[in-house]
Amino acid sequence: MKKIKTTLIFVLVISIFSTSCKKDEKFNLFSVQDDIEFGAQFDREIMSNRDFVILDERTYSEAYATVNHIKNKLLSTGKVSYADRFNWTVRIIDDPTVNAFAVPGGYIYFYTGLIKMLDDEAQFVGVMAHEMAHIARRHSTAQLTKAFGIDLMLSMLLGKNSNQWVNIAAQLASGMTQLKFSRDDEFEADKYAVIYTYPTEWDARGVASFFEKLDSQPHTPVFLSTHPADKARIAAVNKEWEALGGEERGLFEDRYRQFVSSLP
């Protein structure tokens, strides 16, 4: 029976591999549609979880106009995979925690604590582009397999335990489980953050400036518990920026202060 099970898993993996990954993506058990469905389920859990105070888009229209403008500018570069397929959505959580996170399918969540800590718009754009890269490079679903086990993930893909999407989303939303990206994933997300930002008006080294800002904080921000940073990552960002041409662009400090002032 064990041999049969192993053979079935191998066949399923080969089948999924042939349909769920682009040529330049790493192997992923999940299809793009799985990413979309899981992200939507996770977002429903977040929106219904009273521990998260999501700023209302109508009440804070100015703040959301800013984040959506930035999101759309990054997506319009033509550099972001699944720009037209994922449900790209940015939400702002009213919480002093210095954190931001993303889940499959295009959902990105920023805490007001992180937004208020930053110095300029380029840093914020760098964080958004980094989180976009985790989504577009499909890192999160690969981490789900590590967090919950291949047997559970495969059973869900085979149509069994389909309600587990709800349970997993609830665990992640409540903080019972955290997705910690591999070092390779972090370097790749940094690289693509530069690639996504370089064609825009913002300085593409924003993500490196963001990590330098985090290093200056008196207490270790929550963000670093799931996205550990070091000087090698900062150097890699600068190297990618130079490889693309090394052109300096805007930081937009005054405009960013206006954005911060639109928050509660």
N, C-alpha and C positions, 0 to 999 in steps of 0.2 A: 504494500500500500504506500509506503514511504517513497519507493521508486516511482510509482505512478503519479503521486502528488508532485514530486520534483519535476517529472516530465511535463505535467500539465502547467506548472508554474513557468517552466522554461518556454513552452510554446506560447503562453499568454504574454510573457515578457517580450518575446521576439515580435509578436503580433502588434503589441502596443508600441514598441520601439519604432516599428516601420510606419506608424501613423501619427504619433503624438509629438514628435520632435522635428524642428527645423534642422537643416544641415549643420548650422553653427551652434546648436544648443546641446547641452549635456543630456544624457539619458534621463528620461522622466517617465515613471509609471503612468502618470495621469495624462489625459487628453486636455486640449485647450478648453473644451466644453466643461470638463471637470473643474478646471480653474474658475471658470465663470460661475458655475453653479455653487461651488463652495464659497466663493467670495460673497455672493448674494446672500447665502445663508448666514455667513459670519456677520455681515453688515446688519441683518435683521436682529441677530443676537445683541450686537452692540447697541443698536437703537432702542431695544427693549430693556436693556440692562441699566438699572437705576444708578449703578456705580459710575456710569459715564454720563457726564452732563454735556451733551452735544449742542453746540450753539445753533440756534435756529437760523436758517439761511435768510428768511424774510426779515427778521429782527436785526441781524448783523449783515445786511446786504452789502455794505461797503467792504467788510473784511472778506466775504466770500467772492466779491467781484475781483479782488486782488488775487486770491489763491486760484480762482478759476482762469483768470487771465494768464497767470504763470503756467498753469497746467496746460492750457490750450497752446501757448507758444511753444512749449517743449514738445508736445505731440505733433505740432505742425512742421517740425524740422524734417520729418521723414526718416528719422533715425531710430524711433521707438517701435519695436516689434509689437504687433497687435494693437496699434494705435486706433484702428477703426473697429476692432473686434471686442476688446475688453470694455467693461462699463467703468471707465475712468471717473472716479468720484473722490473728492477731497472733503473730509469732515474736520471740524475744529472742536476739540474737547477742552472745556473750561476746567483746567486743573493746573496747579503750579509745578507739577512734575516736569522735569526736562526730558521729554521723550517724544518719539514719533515712531510709527510702525506702519507696515503695509501687509496686505493679505492678497492671495491670488485673485485674479479677475479684474484688478484695477482700483482697489480701494486703499486709500491712504488716510491716516489719522494723525493730526498734529495736536499736541498739547499746547495750551497757551503759555505754559511755563517755558517751553523751548522757544516759541516765537518771541517772547519778551526778552529772552536772554541774548538773542542774536544782535549783531551790530548793523547789518545791512541786508539789502534784498538779495545780493549775490550769494550770501551764505544760506539764506532760506531756499533759494532756487537750487543750490547745490544739494541740500538735504532732500528736497522734493525729487530731484533728478536721480539721486541715489536710491530712494525708495521705489521710484518708477523702474529703475534697472532691476531691482530684486523681483519685481512683478513681471516685467517683460522678458527677463532671462529665466523666469519660471523657477526661481530658487526655493520659494516657499513650499510648493508641493513636494519637492525633493526632501525638504526638511521634515515634512509631515510623515513621510515614510520612516525616517530615522526616529521620530518622536513616538510614533504609535505602532510601529512594527509592520513588516512586509505582509504578514499573514492577514492582518486586519485590512490593510489597504487593498490587497488582492481580492479579498472576499467582497469588499465594497465595489470594486471594479467588475466583479462577476455578477453583481446584482444582489448579493446577499448583504445583510447588515446595512442596507442603504440608509437607515435612520441614524447611523453613526455619524453622518455629516453634521447632524444637529448637535449630537453630543460633543464632537470634537470642536465645533464652532463655539459651543457654550464654554468648554474648558479653556479655550484660548481667550475668549472674551473676559472670563472671570479671572484670568491670570494663573489658573491652576497648572497650565502648561505654557511654556514659552518656546518659540522657535529661535534657536541660535544658529546663525549662518556660519558656514565653514570659512576659514581664512581665504580660500580661493574665491568663494562667493563674494566676500567683502571686497577683495581686490577687483573683481570683475564689475561689481556694482559701482565702485569708485571710478573705474575706467569709463564705463558707459555714462556715468553722470557727466564727465567731461565731454564725451562725444555728443550727448544730447544738448548740452548747454552751449558748446562752442559756436554754433551758427546763430545764436541769439544775441541780444543786446547786453547780456550779463557776462561778467567775467567768469570763465569756465573753471577757475580754481576755487570757486565758492565752497565746495565740499572740503577741500584742504583747510581753508580758512575756518570752516565750521569746527573741524577737529582740533585746530589750534585753540579755538575759543573754549572748547570743552576741557582741554588740558589746563586751562587757566582757572577753572572753577574750584572753589575751596572743598567741595564735596563731589564725589564721583557721581555724575548724572546717571539716571536709569538707562538712558540710551546706550551707554557704554557696556552695560551688562549683556546686551544682545548684539551690539555692534562694536566690539573692542577695536580700538584704534592705536596706532603707533607711528613713529617717525617714518617707517618704511612705506606706509600707506600714503602719507603726505608727500613723500618723495616721488612715489609712483604717479600720483595725480599731477604733480608738476612736470614730470617726464612726459606724460600723455599730452598735456597742454602744449609743451614745447614741440612735440612731434606733429601736432596739428597746425603749428604755425606760431604759437606763442604770442598771439595778439591780445593785448590788454583791453578789457572792456569795462562797462560800468559797474559800480557797486550800489549806487542809488540809496545813500544813507537817509536823506531827507524823506524820500518817498516811503522808505521802510518805516520811519518813525510815524508817518501818517497812518500806515497800516496798523501798527501796534496801538496807536491811539483809538482806533476803531473797535478795539476789543474791550470786553468788560474789565 
